Amino acid sequence: MTTIYYGQVMDVPDSPFTGGELRSETTALTVADGIITSRGSLSDAKSAHPDAEVIRFDGILIPGMVDTHVHFPQLPIIGGLGMPLLQWLDECALPQEAQLSDRTYASDLASRFVGALARAGTTSALVFGSHFASAVDLLFDAASRSGLRITTGLVVSDRNLHSELHTTPEIAHEEMAGLINTWKGQGKLRYAVTPRFSLSASEAMLQVCGDLFTADPELFFTSHINENPEEVRVVAELFPDFGSYTDTYHRFGLLNERSVLAHNVHPTAPELRRLAEAGSSVAHCPTSNASLGSGLFPMSAHLDAGVQIALGSDVGGGTGLSLVKEGLQAYFHQQLQTEGHPLTPAHLLYLATRAGALALDLPEVGHLGEGMAFDAVHFSPVEGSTFEYVLGQAPHASAALASLFTLGTEADISAVYVDGEIVSQRSDSSDKVHTALSLR
């Protein structure tokens, strides 16, 4: 089936950190079997495909957004304000995560979580799973039905958390292997080896993770790093013979181009060099960093070292699933630093789309050029909203995109597509959003 989409399309195919620019044009995208087969004039598209349905859209169409760090269990605890990281974990996050031992609760939350991702315009995500294999299994099942591109895995820890979240290296290996065997490569699903962080993982646990990760080149690795000064201090005490927090992962073979480390607010120069040499990426989670008081992300230092950066919503420690909001906060954080990297709207769109796609080894998504998968988000401002007014007054494309990042919300998302299929759609009659889980 061939469909032609015609309207204002914005994307950033090449990194603006190295000279790439915003591409904004009123254009026709011809989509066949979920792939963009041509991009150009409407007359040419209609001539080539006279029987194709033509969908004209208002507002702005951008690529599907890519979240490189988001916690599945934490959806119900968004808004836990006023605490630093370790206190917040103890009082908010860990008690919530223990509830996922209940399969009924975990199943309901999994469906709500993937639906919420789609409504936020996130089409691909690296998801921190659960400490319970049964809950991760249910998350994979919900993700497979959602149509989203999801990479996730069992979260493993054997110390310094609540006891009900602890496991042993032997059980962790068995459960991870079982989930990998069942779900890896099923549709749009991939598996990520996921120790929670070195603070809660012994050397034996990290070794098990490293053994699995290095044995299979299709696996991903994700964890936390250098988020909070107290966390960094405790990790240094737990690993006195290691040179840095980064080394606690590197020594077990956990750093390569398929590794994504969340936060990295307080890295040393040698750690940044190590990450760059490994080709690993960092998920920048600005709202969480601000909410938990973790600090301002040193973007310039990462860029100078050659470390790839993308965006993560984090969720429980942040303020929601919107990568539009994360992009705006990333801009604010750089504005507040003497050595901050100045960001334009093009940078924000790149960080929310193509940068994440590259970090997650998804070369087929992240922009809307020929040959790419049609993963897209249609922003159509709510009638009468300030966003609608400001967008209509925008003097040029960059200003229009700035209005999207400044004023755009979930309510302004009309439709979300993955491989040309609608995975979330706003109902014009009721202003409700119906996700793929209810449509399919």
N, C-alpha and C positions, 0 to 999 in steps of 0.2 A: 504494500500500500504506500502510495506517495502523497505527501501533504506539503503544501507551500505555506510558510509562515512569513508574513510581511509586516514590517514595522521598524521601530527604532531598536537597534541591537548594539549593545556595548560589551566589549571584552578587551582583555589585555593579554595577547598571546605570548609576548616576550617580556622578560623582567624589566620593569622600569628602574630597578636598582642598577641595571647595566645598560640603560638607554632605550628600553622598550617604551612604547607609548600607548595611550588609550586609543582603541579603534571604535569609532562611533559612526554609524551610518544607518540611514533608512534603507533597508535591503530586504531581499527575499531569500529565505533559507529553504531549500528543497530538501525534504527529509524522506528517505525511503528505508524501510526496515530499521528504523532507529538511527540511521547514519545520515549526516549532512552531506548530500551529494553535490550540491552547488550553492554558491552564495553570490548574488548579483541582482540584476534588475528584475522586476516583477514581470515585465513583458517577455524577457528571455525565458524565465522559469515557466510561464504559462505556455509559451510556444513549444518548449521542450516536453511539457507534461500537460496537454490540454484537458485531460480528464481528472487531474489532481484537484483535491479540495484546497481552496485558498482560505487561510485563516488570517484575517487582518487584526492586529492588536494595537491598542493604545499604550501609553506608558513606555516602559523600558523592558527589554528582554536581556537578561544577563546569563552567563553560564551557571549551571548548578553549583552551589557552594560546597566546599570541602572542609569538614571539621576534623582537625588532626589530634584533638584530645577532648573526649567527652565521657563522663561517667554515667553508665546506665543506671546503677542503683540510686543515684542521688537526685533524680527528678523531683521527688516530693519535698526535698529540703532546701530548695532554692530560697535564698533570702536569710541564711544564717549569718547575720551581721554581728560585728562587734567583737570578734575573737581572732587571735592569731592562729596559724595553721594547726599546730599540734593540739591546742585546746579545742579547736573546731572539729578536728578529727575525733577526738575523744568524746565530745559531748553531742555532736550532730551526725557526722558522717558514719562512724563505725556502728552506732546503735541502729541506724537506718539500714546499713548494709547487712546487718545480722538478720533482718527480717526476710531476706531473700532465701533463707532456708525453707520457707513455706512455698511449695510449688504453686499453689493457687495465687498467692500474692505475687510471686515472681512472674507468673504467666500474664497476669493483668498488667503489671508494670511494664513488661517487655512490649506488649502491644501499644500501651500508652506512649512509651519512649520512642519507638520507631515512628509512630504517627506524629509525635511532636517534632521530631527531626524534619520530617517531610513538610509539615506546616511552616516551619521556619525557613524553608528553602534550601535545606541541607540535603544533597543528593548522594554524597559519599562521606563516610566517617570512619575514623579509627577510634573504636569504642573501648574504654576500660570496662571490662565485663564484671562478673561477680566472683566472690570467693567460693561460691557453691557451683559445682559442675552442673547440677540439675538446672539452676537458673541460667547458666550460660547456654545450655542446650535449648532452653525455651527462648532465649534471646536470638539465637541463630534461627530458630524456627520462625519467629515473628519477622526477623529481617528477611528471610527467604520469601515470605509472603508479601512483604512491603514493596519489593522492587528496588529498594535502595542498594547502593554499593557499600557493604558493611565489612569491616575488618575488626575482629574482636577475639577475645580469649579469656581463659580462666585466670583470675587474679590470685597469685600465690604468695603466702607469707607464713613464716614460722616463728615469729617473735615480735614483741613490742606492740601488738595490737590487742584487741579484746580476744580472749581465748577461743571463743566460738568461731573466730575467723582464721585461726591457725590450722595448718596442716603439716604434714611431714614431707620431706623431699621425695620419699618413695611414693606416697599417695599422690602427690602433685604430679609426678612423672606419669603415673598410670592414668590419672584423670585427663591430663593434657593430651596424652597420646590418644586416648579414646575420642576426645572431641575433635582432634585433628583428623583422625581416620574417618569420622562421621561427616564433618562439615567442610573441611578445606577444599576449595575449588568447586563447591556446589553452587552453580549459578554465579551470582555476583558476590559470593562470600569468600573471605580469606581469614586465616588464623594468625593471631598475634600472641607470641609468648609474652607474659605480663606479670613479672614480679611487681608487687605494689611499689616498693622503693627499697633501697638498700637498708634503710633504717629498720625495715620489718622482714628482711630476708637474710638468712645466714649465708656463709660461704657455700655450705652444702646445697642450699636452695638455689643460689645463683649458678652453681655448677650444673645442677640438673637443667635449669633453664638454658644455659649455654650449650649443653650437650644436644638438647632438642633443636635449638635454633641453628646451630652450625651444621646439623645433619640434614637439614632440608632447606634448600635455597629459595623455596616458595613461601617460607614463613616470614612474618614480621616480628619486630621486637618493640615494645614500648614500656616506659616506666617514667617516674618522676626524677628530677635532678635539680639541686641547688635552688629550691623554691623559697626557703625561709632560713634566715641565719641560724636559728636554733636547730633546725633540722640538719643543716650542714655541719654544725658543731657535733651533734650526736653521732652522725655518720662517721665523722673523723675519729671519734672515740671508739666506735665499734670496729673500725678497720684501721688500727694504728699502723699497720705495715704497708698500707696503700698510700699512694701519693696524693690522691684526690678522690672526690665523689665519683668523677668520671671513670677513674681507674677501677672502681668496684664493678663496673660493667665491662670495661675493656678487657680486664684480665680473664674474664670468662667467655670471651668471644662474642659478646653481645652488641658490639658496635660495628655496623657496616651501613651500606646505603639503604637498607630496609629497616633502619632503626630510627625511631622518633622519640625524643626525650621531651617531656613537658616542663615548661617554666624556664629553668636556667636563668634565674634572675641574678644569681650571685656567682658567676663562673670566674675562674682564674684564666689568665692568658694561655697557660699550657693546656688547660682543659679545652678551650676553644680550638686550639691547634689540633688537639687529638680528635675532636668531633669533625673538624674539617677534613683531616686526613682520612678518616673512616668514611666520609660521605654521609654522615648521619645528619638528621634534621632536628630542629627544635620547634616545638609547638608553643607559640606565644599566646598566653591567656591573660590579656590585660585586665578584664573586669575582676577576675579571681585574684590576680596579684594586688589590685587595689582594695578589694573587699576584705581580704585577709591581712592586709598591711604587709605583704611580702616584699614589696619594693617596686621600683621602676625598671623595666626591662632594658638592658644595655644593647639596643639594636645596632648601634654603630660599631660596637666591638665585635658583634657577631658578623656583620657584613665585612668588616676589615679582615677578619680571620677567614672568611669564605665559608661560613656556616649557613646552610639553607634554613630559611625561616618560613613558617606558615602560621595560621591562626587556629586556636582551639577555644571552645566555649567553656570547658571544664564542668560547668553546670552548678553543682551544689555549692562550690566555693565562689561561683560567679553570680550572674544575674539573669541567666536564661540561655536559650539555645541559639539566639540570633547572631550570626556572624557579621551581619551589618552593624550591630551594636558593638561587637568586638573590634571591628575595623575602626569605628569612630573612637573607641577608647584607646586603641593603639596609637591613633593620631594624637590624642590628648597627652598620652604618656610621653611621646617624643617631644611634644611642645614644652613640657615641663622640665626637660633636662638641658643643661648647658651644652652637653655633647650629644643631644638627641638627634636622630636622623629626621630631617624634614620630610613629611609624607604628603603626597598629593592624592586626590581621589583615585587616580590610576593605580597608585601603590596599594590603596585599600582594596580595590577590586581584585588586583592581582593576588594579594595575600589571602583573600577569601575564596579564591577560585583556583587559578593555575598553580600557584605556589603549593597549595595543599595537594593538588593532583600529582605534582612532581614528587613531593615528599612521600606519597603513598604509592608511587610507581603505577599511576593511572594515566598513561600518556594519551589515552583516547578521550579524556575529558579535561575541562579547565578553560577552554575557549570554544568559540562557535564558528570555526573555520571548516572548509571542506575536508571531508574524511574523518571528522570528529563525531563522537556519539552525541546525539541530541539530548544532552542533560542541560536543562535550562529552567530559569525562574522568571516568570512574568510578573513584574511589578506594575500594578494598575492602581493608582492612589484612590482611596475611598473618596467618593463624591462629596465635595464640600470641605474636605480636609485641608489643613495648612500645607501638607505635602503636595496636594493637587495644585494649589495656587502657586506655590514656590516653583514647582517643576514647570508649570506653564509660563512662568516669567523668566526662566533661566536663559541667559544671553548666549550660552555656548554649552557644548557637551560636558565639559569638566564641571561646570556649575550645576548642570542637571544631575550628574552623578553624585556631586557633593550633597545635593538635596536628598538623594536616595539614602546616603549613609547617615545624614543628619536627622531626617524625618521619617524615613521608611520603617514600617513595622510589619509584623506578621499579618495584620489586617489588610495591608496593602498588597499582599501576594495573591494574585488571581489564580495562578496555576503553576504547578511544578512538574517537570517532565524528567524521566530517566529512560534512555534509549527510545525516546519518542512516545513513551507511554505516560499518561497522567498518573502521578502518584499522590497528588494533593490538589484539590480544586475548591475555590471559594464559591459558595452558592450565592448568586446575585439576589435571590429572593429572600434569603434569611440571614445573609452575611455569615453563615457558618462554613467551616471548611471540612470537607469530607476526604478522608485519607484513603489510600489504596487498600487499607485493611478492611474498610467497609464497602469499597467499590467493587472489590474483586470477589 
